[in-house]
Amino acid sequence: MLTDGVNLLVTSDGGYPSPTLQWLMENSDITNQTQTHIMKDTQTGLYIVSSWINLTEVTNSSLTFILNNRPLGQDIRREIQLYSDKRERQGESAYRCHGCFILLLNVI
């Protein structure tokens, strides 16, 4: 968490084939506001994924991260709930975040 918002990071490694990713906020697609890196491990041929978003002006929000593996028909969804505490604590905004941690996903 930052004083001016929240950084959310989702990582996955050891998956195959290369997935597609989507971020939703309150059911609206915000994928274009994220940064995503998908790399193929040259030794194993498996994919490593990192995707993150920086949210400023955090309010009570519901986010969904979706990792899609079309050839296998898999969708892995992670729901993230953000809660904002409007009170100021020693000059800094206070945010509470449930589910705001590094999510480790393994797609087999």
Backbone torsions as a table, in degrees:
resi	resn	phi	psi	omega
1	MET	NA	145.3	-179.5
2	LEU	-116.4	162.3	178.6
3	THR	-68.9	-22.2	-179.1
4	ASP	-109.7	16.4	179.0
5	GLY	155.9	-157.3	-176.7
6	VAL	-135.0	135.5	170.4
7	ASN	-101.9	126.4	176.3
8	LEU	-112.3	132.9	-179.3
9	LEU	-128.5	131.9	174.7
10	VAL	-122.6	132.4	179.1
11	THR	-127.9	152.9	176.3
12	SER	-149.3	139.6	173.9
13	ASP	-143.3	154.9	179.0
14	GLY	87.1	18.5	-178.8
15	GLY	-98.4	158.7	175.7
16	TYR	-156.7	141.3	-9.1
17	PRO	-77.0	-171.3	-178.4
18	SER	-60.5	128.6	-177.9
19	PRO	-88.6	170.0	167.1
20	THR	-109.3	152.2	-175.7
21	LEU	-124.5	149.8	176.0
22	GLN	-146.0	139.9	173.5
23	TRP	-116.5	134.1	175.9
24	LEU	-122.8	142.8	171.0
25	MET	-125.4	118.5	-177.3
26	GLU	50.4	42.1	178.2
27	ASN	70.0	8.5	173.4
28	SER	-101.5	135.7	-178.2
29	ASP	-70.2	121.5	177.8
30	ILE	-119.6	19.5	-177.1
31	THR	-56.0	-35.1	-179.0
32	ASN	-68.3	-9.9	177.6
33	GLN	-95.1	2.3	-176.5
34	THR	-105.4	166.6	171.8
35	GLN	-118.8	131.7	-177.0
36	THR	-133.9	136.7	173.5
37	HIS	-124.0	126.8	175.4
38	ILE	-120.6	119.6	-179.0
39	MET	-123.9	146.2	176.6
40	LYS	-101.7	125.5	176.8
41	ASP	-69.8	119.4	-175.1
42	THR	-66.9	-24.6	-179.3
43	GLN	-83.6	-40.0	-175.6
44	THR	-100.8	-21.8	-175.9
45	GLY	79.2	4.0	-179.6
46	LEU	-92.1	160.1	-174.6
47	TYR	-100.5	145.3	176.1
48	ILE	-118.2	127.2	-175.0
49	VAL	-123.0	134.4	171.0
50	SER	-132.4	129.6	178.5
51	SER	-139.5	133.7	-179.1
52	TRP	-144.0	160.0	178.4
53	ILE	-142.8	142.1	174.0
54	ASN	-107.1	121.7	-179.8
55	LEU	-110.4	121.9	175.1
56	THR	-105.6	167.1	-178.6
57	GLU	50.9	51.3	-176.9
58	VAL	-66.2	131.6	172.7
59	THR	-125.1	176.3	176.4
60	ASN	-59.5	115.2	-173.3
61	SER	-141.0	155.4	175.0
62	SER	-118.8	122.9	177.3
63	LEU	-116.5	151.9	175.8
64	THR	-132.3	130.3	173.4
65	PHE	-106.4	130.7	-179.2
66	ILE	-125.4	124.2	173.6
67	LEU	-109.0	120.6	-174.6
68	ASN	-114.6	129.1	174.9
69	ASN	-116.3	87.8	-173.0
70	ARG	-56.7	-48.6	-177.5
71	PRO	-58.9	-30.6	179.8
72	LEU	-95.4	-4.8	-179.1
73	GLY	67.1	32.3	-178.3
74	GLN	-106.1	136.6	168.4
75	ASP	-125.4	121.8	174.1
76	ILE	-108.8	121.1	-176.5
77	ARG	-116.4	138.4	174.4
78	ARG	-127.6	121.8	178.6
79	GLU	-91.9	134.9	-179.4
80	ILE	-128.6	126.6	178.9
81	GLN	-109.3	126.4	176.3
82	LEU	-109.3	135.8	177.2
83	TYR	-125.8	130.0	-179.2
84	SER	-103.0	135.8	174.8
85	ASP	-105.3	107.3	-173.8
86	LYS	-67.1	-17.6	-179.3
87	ARG	-70.4	145.2	178.3
88	GLU	-92.5	136.3	176.8
89	ARG	-118.1	111.5	178.8
90	GLN	50.3	44.8	175.0
91	GLY	81.7	0.2	180.0
92	GLU	-118.3	146.0	175.0
93	SER	-69.1	143.3	180.0
94	ALA	-109.2	127.0	179.2
95	TYR	-122.5	139.7	171.3
96	ARG	-111.9	139.2	-176.6
97	CYS	-136.6	120.8	176.6
98	HIS	-103.9	118.4	-177.5
99	GLY	90.4	8.0	-179.9
100	CYS	-97.4	82.5	177.2
101	PHE	-149.9	172.9	179.0
102	ILE	-69.0	120.2	178.6
103	LEU	-94.6	122.0	179.0
104	LEU	-101.6	116.3	-179.7
105	LEU	-111.7	136.2	173.3
106	ASN	-119.1	119.9	178.2
107	VAL	-105.9	122.5	-178.2
108	ILE	-101.2	NA	NA
